[in-house]
């Protein structure tokens, strides 16, 4: 099978995936910017959005790994020209993840106060966390359904439909944020932080509905659930299990960062919330090329085309570096303006600008790490990714954070730890990939 990995083909997959990928951080950034500019208790509201956002992102990343697992298996079947043998798998996978998400909802909702006390939230910030979370968490099952459908589309080499769904969801969320947070005088009362939560919930329900419609109408995938498990379910569950453990390690780092920032004070957690959302926006912008790597690497591995797989990695490496530099350059160009989009509080801005430069420096490093992460997911190397992230978090992130925090660096300590963590995740992936496939190319 001749698999096209030219510039046009890569970008045909990457650009729609990039647009779809930034929808999630756009939702968070919209909440951050709009809530950060409300009339009363803006700093406390911004802090609450950041803390709850960190927890919900943790849940979505842990359970949303179904997307990568489904995409990996389906793309390998597409590469081997055996798509008919796997078209019943997504229905069972979606059922598993939705049931799991409902269980999480049932467990977390009654204990929202205890959860955010664990994040060091207290007083007004804690009350805002609870009010915001108790609405947004109902969108969790819908978000995971969308992730599973996106994984199916990706496996089928289709990133266009996820892009359309994401654009609609993000646009709806922005409009509803403005209407519900600030209100319309004489018609809709200002709901403040609860309005932001309802906006996100409605957007997630809408995206789930559109995803269901397109999956049924535009793909050969059946949503009829068979009681006989598909033969790939054990491999799928093994991948999800490895990714689950991996993402627990990832979110341990995010939890520690959020917890430390919260303990420093409300200005610190507010500044950290802004910086993290911008960092995640940059990460998700490169997700388009990471997704192309995920989609095409699985297909190339299925076809045993190792030479093209090696060529793909080299091309994506160059694209990632360029995009990372562009993102960092744009951030540097508008350095003094970006913070004021989110807040007018001088103390928050002071802390934000003290660490924003680190967020920008990490962008090219993030790009390369996330691209190779996508390639390894596409090849189904979930066990290696799991072990690498466990080691990076335990041996690099946590000690770095503790050392620099001990010397009083506060938010700078958090971002130095993140930078070292990303390097520790990316470098071994590059070395492992090349040591595995260079010999195979030479043999052939």
ABEGO torsion letter per residue (X at the ends): XBBBABAAAAAAAAAAAAAAAAAAAAAAAAAAAAAAABABGAAAAAAAAAAAAAAAAAAAAAAAAAAAAAAAAAAAAAAAGAAAAAAAAAAAAAAAAAAAAAAAAAAAAAAAAAAAAAAGBBEAAAAAAAAAAAAAAAAAAAAAAAAAAAAAAAAAGBAAAAAAAAAAAAAAAAAAAAAAAAEBBGABBBAEAAAAAAAAAAAAAAAAAAAAAAAAAABABBABBBABBBAAAAAAAAAAAAAAAAAAAAAAAAAAAAAAAAAAEAAAAAAAAAAAAAAAAAAAAAAAAAAAAAAAAAAAAAAGBAAAAAAAAAAAAAAAAAAAAAAAAAAAAAAAAAAAAABABAAAAAAAAAAAAAAAAAAAAAAAAAAAAAAAAAAGBAAAAAAAAAAAAAAAAAAAAAAAAAAGAEAAAAAAAAAAAAAAAAAAAAAAAAAAAAAAAAAX
